[in-house]
Amino acid sequence: MSDRVSDDPVVGLVVTGVGTVSADGFDFRTALGRRGYKYLPAASQYFLAAAKRALAQAGPDALEAVGPEERGAAVGTNSAAVALHHTMDRTVTATSAGDLSPATAPYFSINLFGSRLATEHDLKGFNLTFTSPRVAGLEALQTGQRALLTGRARRLLAGATEEALPEGEPGAGGSEAGAVALVLEPETAARSRGAAVLGRVGVRSFFLPPRVAASAEGAGQAAALLRHALDALGHRPDRPLTVTAVLDGSPVGEAVAAALNDQALVGQALGGQPATGKPDRVPAGAGALEPVARVAAALAAPAGHTHAVVTAAAEGNTAVCLVTPTGTGTTPAAAAVPADEADATPGGADAALGGADATPGGAGVSPGGADTAPGVAHATPTAAGGSPRGGGGTGAGSR
C-alpha cells in the first residue's frame, strides 16, 4: 500500500466496479454487518452497500493502491433527507428540539449522508454531495471525474442514493429508494493491477430554462444543447448511438423528448444521423437515482454499443452521460437497456471533462451551475476517524 501522493497526471479514467442496491428486501445487517449501522439513515446504508459491492468488483486493491489523500467520493441525492427531516419537524413541534435523537440529529445536514463512506474507506481527497434536481447523480460523476483530472485525487467512488419520500410529499408516487455506486480510476492503473475495465463514462450538464423549453423554439434549443454536449463528450456524428431518456412530462422534459424524437431535429441533436433504434423514454422518478442506474446497466452491454443517457428536470437542469462499454465484464443489471449492433469508439471521459459545462449560444440558455440552476454541490471536509462538518448552501432535499 502506498501513502505517497503522486504527481503523475491522471488521464484515461475508466470504470472498474459497479454496485447497485434496491430498497426492496434490503437488510443492513446482511449487506453491511450487524454492528455500527443501525442508526444510519437508510440512504447512507444503501450507498455504503452499493460502494461495498462496487469495490468488491473493482478488486481489493482498488483503493489501497493509493494513499488516503488520493481517494475521493461524490454522491448525488434529492430525497435522502426528506423523511428524516419530516420526523425531526414532528418531534420539534410536538415536544422540543431536546427530544431529537443524538444518533440521527446530525443528519439534518445533507452533507453528512456520505460521511460514513469517507471514514470507512479513508477518503481524504474530497467528499462531495450534489442535490440538483434529477441530475445530481450524473453531476457527481462529472465533477468527481473533473477533480481527478485536475489532480485532486486518483480514485473515485461516485453515484447516487435515494430514500423513499413520505406519503403526501410531492412526488411520493414516483419515489426512488436504493443506490448505485461506481469506482473510477486511471486506465493505466487498472491495467497494471489486472482489473477488468468495464468502460468509460463522460458527463456534460447544462441548463434549459423552463420558459425557453415551453416556447416554440424549445425543442430546437434542446437539440442544440444536446448536440453541443455530445460533441464535447467526443461522440462522432457518423457513429451509431443508442439513447435512453429519463424524462418527466414538464415543458423541459417534453422539449428534450421532442429533440430526440422529431425527425426534423434528431439529426441536429445527435449529429448527422438518428439514434440506433427509437430512443427509449423512461418515466423519471422523484429523485436522481434512475439516470445513474441506466448508466450502470449500459456498462454491461457488449463492446461497441455506445449509449447515451439523457435526463432533465422540470427546473431546467439537464445532463447527458455517454457510456462506452468495453464488453470485458458484466455489471449488475439495474435496468434494461436497448442494444443494437454498433461500432463506435467516442472519446473517453478524459476528453470530456475539461472546461465549462456544455453551452452553445442561444437566447436565454445558460450552462448548469450553482449560480444559474437549481441545486448545489456541498463540499464535506473529511478526516480519518473524524466527523465531517456540514457545509452551507441549499438544494433539493437539503436544509
N, C-alpha and C positions, 0 to 999 in steps of 0.2 A: 504494500500500500504506500502511496506517495502523498506526502503532505505539502509538496512543493507547488507553488503557484507558477504555472507555466507561462512563458512569454510567447509561445508558438501561436500563430494565428489559427483561429477556428474557422474552417471552411467545409463545405460539403456536408451539412447536417443531415442525418438520416434517423429514421425511427427504428429502434431495435426492440421495443417492447410495447405492448398494448394490454391494458386491463379494463374490463368492464364489470360493473356491478349493478344489479337490479334490486330495487327495494323489495320486490316480491320474494318472500321466503328468506330474506336476509337475516342472519343471526350473527351479531358481532362476536359472540363467543367462539363460533366456528371459524369466522373469517379472520379474526384478529387475535383472539385469546381471551381467556376468562377474566383476567385481572387488568385493571387500568383503563378500561374503555367504557364502562357502564354509563358514566355521566357525560360523555362526549355527545354533542348534538349529532343527530342522525346523518346529516350531510357530511360532517367530519369523518364519521365512521365509514361511510360509503367511499369517500375519496381515499382514505387510508387503505381500505381493502383493494380498491382499484389500483392504487400505486403499488401495493404489495404484489399483485398479480402481474403488473407490467414489468416490475423489476425481476420477478421470477423468470419471465420470458426473456428479458434482456440478458440475464446471466448474473451470477453472484458478484462479479467484479465490475458491473456497470458503473456503480458509483464509487466503489473502493479504489478504483484505478487513479482517482484524482483526490486532492485534498478537500476538506470541507468548504474552503473559500471558493472552490471552483464548481460548486454544486448550487443550482438554483431551482426555484419552483414558481409556477404561475397557475392559478386556478380561476375559473370563471363561474359565477353563480348569479341567479336572480332571486331565488326564493329560499336559500339555505337558512336564513334567519327569521323568516316571516312568522312561522308557527311559534318559535321561541319568543319573539317579540310580543305576540298576542298573549302568551302565557304570562310574561312579565307585566304587561299592561293590566291584566286582570288581577294579578297579585297586588300591584301598587294601588289600584283603585279600590280593591276590596278591603285591604288591610293597610300595609305600608311597605315602603321600599326595604325596610329592615327584614321583611319576610322573604326576600328574594333568596334563592338558593346560592350559596357561595360557590358551588361547583359549576353552575351554569351562568351566573350573572356576568362574568367577563365576556361572554359571547354576545352581549348587546352590540359589540363591535364586529362587523363583518370580517375585518382583517384577521381575527383570531381563529377562524374556521380552518385555516391552513397551518396554524402554529404547531400543532402536534406533529404534522408531517415533517416540518422543519427540524424539530427536536429529535424525532425518532431516527431520521436519516442524516442528521448533522449537515443541514443545508445552510451554509453561511454566506453564499454568494448573493442571493436575493430571495425574497419571498413576496410575491405579488398576488393581489386579489382584484379581479375585474368584475364589474357589475353592470356593464352596458346591456340594455335590453336585447335579449336573444343572441347577440354576437359575442357575449362575454367569454365563452369558451374558446372561440376562434381567435379573439383578441389575446387571450392568454398564450396561445400557440405563437401568434405573430410577434408579440412583444418579447416573449421568452426567447424565441429564436434570435430576434434582433439583439437582445442582451448578450447572447453567446457570441454572435458575430462581431460585436464591438468589444469583446474581451472581458465581460463581466463574470463569466463562468465558462465551464467546459462540458457540463452535463445539465440536462433539464428534465424535470418532471412537470408536465403540463396537462391540463384537461378541464373538465367541468364537473360540478356536483350540484344536485338539487334535492330538496326535501319537499314533500307534498304540501300544497297550500291548505290552510284551514278551510273548512266548509264555510261558504258565504263570502270568502275572499274573491275579488275579481280575478278571473282566470282559473279558479279552482277546478272547473270542469276539465281543463286541459293540463292539470298538474303533471309535473315530471318528478320522479324520485329515483335516484341512483347516481352513478358516477362513471366517468371514463377517464383514464389516465394514459399518457404516452410518455415513453422515455426517448429522448433525443440526444445524440452525441455526434461528434465528427465521424465521417465515414472511415477515415484512416484509422481512428481509434477502434471502431467496431471491427474492421477487418483484421487489425493486428491482434485482437484478442479472440478471433474466431467466432464472433457473434453473427447471427443471421440478420441481414438487413431487410426490413420489411418494405421500405420505400422512403419516399420523400414527401413532405408536405410543405406548402407555401401558402401564406395567407395575405390578403390585402383587404383592408376595411375602408369604407367611405361613408358619406352621409348624403342621403337623398331627402331633402326637406319634404314633409308631407304635402305642403301646398303646391310644390312643384310636381310631385307624384300625381296629385289629383287633377292637374291641368291637362290640357290637350297634348302638351309636349312631354308628359310624364314618362310614358313608355320609351320615347326616344332618348330622353335624358338617362333613364336607367340602362338602356342598351349601350350608350356611350361610356358610362361609368364601368359597366361590366367588361366591355372591350378593353378599356384602359387598364383595369385590374388584371385581366388575363395576360395582356401584353407585358405588364410589369412582372408577372409571375413566370414569364418565359414560355408561355404557350405559343406554339407555332400555328398560325391561322390555317395552314394546309393540312393539319393533322386532325384526325377524328377525336371526338371528345364526348364522353357520356356525362350527363348532368343530373344531379338531384337538387331540387329546390325546396327548402324548408320554409314555407311561407304561410302567413295568415291572410285574412280577407280584407285587410286595411288598404287604403289607397297606395301605400308604399309597396305592400305585398303584391297587389294587383298590377302595378306598374312593372315590377320586376318579372312577374309571370308573363305579362304581355311581351316584354322584351325577349323572353326566352321561347315564346310560342308563336308570335306573329311572324309569318314568313317574310314580311317586308322588313322586319327588324332583326331577326335572328342572325342573319349574316353579319350585321353590324355588331351585335352583342358578342358573338362567338368568333368573329373574324374570318369571313370569307366563305365558310361552309357551315351548314347546320350541324347540330349535335348528332351523334350516332344514335338514332332512335329518338323518340319523343322524350323531352325532359321529364323525369319522374318527379311530380309535385307531391310533397309530403305535408300534411297539415302540421303547422307549427304548434308545439306545446306552449305552456306558460313560461318556460324558462329557457336556459341556454344549453340544455343537455343534448337535444336531438341532433343539432348540426354536428357536434363532436362525435356522437355515436355513428353518424353516417360516414364521417372521415375514417373512423376505426374500421368500419365494415369495408370501405373502399380499399383499405390497405391489404385486405385479404384476397383481392382479385388477382388473377394471373398477370404476369408481366406484360406491359404494353397497353393495359386497359386504363388509360389516363382518365381521371374522373374529376369533375368539379362539383363541389358542394357549395351552393349559394343559399344565403339566408338573409332575411331582413325583418326589422321590427316596425311596428306602426309609428314609432317615434322618429324613424328615418335611418337608424343605424343599420348598415348593410355590410356584408362581408362575403368574400369568395375564398375558398380553400381549394387549391389544385393538388390533387393526390396522384402520385406516380408510384404505383406498387412495383416491387421487383419480382414478385411471384416466388420468392425463396422461402417463404414461411406463411403460416396461416395465423390470423388473429381471431379472437373470439368474435363471432358474428353478432353484432349488436342490431343490425338492421339489414334488410335485403337491399342489394344494390344491383341495378341492371348492368349487364356486362355483354357487350358485343365485341367481336374481333376488331382490334385496332392496333396500330403500330405507331406509338407516339413516345417521344422522349423529350419532354419540355425541360427547360432549365430548372435546376433544383432550388431548394429553399435558400441556398446561399446567394442565388442571383435575384431573389425575390424580396429581400427584406431591407435593403439599404434605402435610406431616404424617407421622404414623407409618404403618407398614405395616398392611394390612387385618387387622383382628382383631375380629370380633364376639365377644360374650361366649359363653363355653362352657367347660364343665369341662375343665380340662387343655389347652385350646387357647391357644397363645401366638403373638405375632407373630414373624416371622422376624427374625433379627438375630444378631450375633456372640455375644451373651450367652445366647441361648436356643436356637440351632440350630447344627448343624454348619456349618463354613465361616466364612470371614472375608475382609474386604477388606483388601488391603495397599496402603498409600499409598507411592508411589515419587517422592520429590522429584527434579525434573529441571532441568537447565540446558543450554542450547545448547552442544554440543561437550563436555559433561561426562559423567561416568559416574554414573548414579543408584545410590544405595546401597540394598541390600535391607533391608526392614523386618522386624520380628518377626512373630510370630503363626503359627498353624497352620491348615491347611485341606486339603481333599482334593487330593492331588498336590503338596503343599508340604512343605518341611522348615524 
